[in-house]
Amino acid sequence: MFATLLGALPAPPLGGGDPLDMVLRAQEESGLEPVTDGRLGSPDLAQLALRLDGIEGGPTGRLHATALPRRSGPLAVDAWLAAASRTNRAVKQALPGPYSLLKRIDLDGLDPDAVVAALAEALHEEILDLAAAGCALVEIEETEAHRIGEDPTERARFRDAHLRIADGSPATHLSLSIVGGSAAGAGVETILAAPYASLAVDLIAGPDNWYLVTGTPGERGIVAGVIEPVKGSDDRPELPVWAAHYAASTGGRGLARVGLGTAGGLGRISWPVAAKKLRSLGEAARIAALHADEQVAVLDPRALDIRTAAMGRRAAMPQRTPRRRP
């Protein structure tokens, strides 16, 4: 059982020390692993595409393709090396998904299938370099997968791009992250056509992503994104613990293949609020790993009944008073 950040963190306050050290320490002290650099250098992952030949910046945050994109240098390897050099914990690196990148790019007449294939190839090359540098986990984040639906063209576009990314089984754990909405309409056969080792899903903005969880083979891991990335949300452990155990119960997966995460990035809230949410996330993962009898002491008793099926426990039946014979 583990906990990890899905998305960015806000910039730490000035005067508190080195920002990267502060981001890493906040995750470590909360019990998170793998940790990330908080995307301090690139909160919007799509902006990494500006490091590709053929991609330029456009108005309102959109990108513009002048030619088929091509990777001529690293996108995030240096950022990963910087973070990995400052912590003893596993550090993962997130990359933007090719399908979501395509939705952010003005193509100017270019063939969308050719563009998404080129993006997938560039990401594949980046993954190989990350693996060679020692990165043990790479997360591909798709923020627009909820737009696929039942369209056969969109399904094929997503599927083929991710098959290219995972081609050759790179020597690193590849995780697909679905955040920002539900991609259940595309079906597990589309979302997990590529051999990703794990699937991370936002279960707040996309509660129907539970259909993806239940359809994911038990040998693949699940990261349940359940800590809401807004101020004032209810971050008590009952819901995350239930989510962890329910995910573990699907496909005979077990808790060893389940983690808890934020439901997207925390970059739009203040540092103190984000740090508190990290602590809530880590605490929920700690409680979820406890024996059921130990959980009773720390969880709201009203939550136990709805957790019964997921935890494999059965509430005791009330004892009947024997009737006396006349």
Secondary structure, DSSP 8 states (H G I E B T S, - for coil): -EEE--S------TTSS-HHHHHHHHHHHTT-SSB--TTSS-SSGGGGGGGSEEEEE-GGG-EEEEEEEE--S-SSHHHHHHHHTT-SS-BEEEEE-HHHHHHHEE-TT--HHHHHHHHHHHHHHHHHHHHHHT--EEEEEESSGGG-TT-HHHHHHHHHHHHHHTTT--SSEEEEEE-SS--GGG-HHHHT-S--SEEEEESSS-GGGHHHHHHS-TTSEEEEEEE-SSTT----SHHHHHHHHHHHHGGG--GGGEEEEESS--TTS-HHHHHHHHHHHHHHHHHHTS-HHHHTTTS-GGGHHHHHHHHT--------------
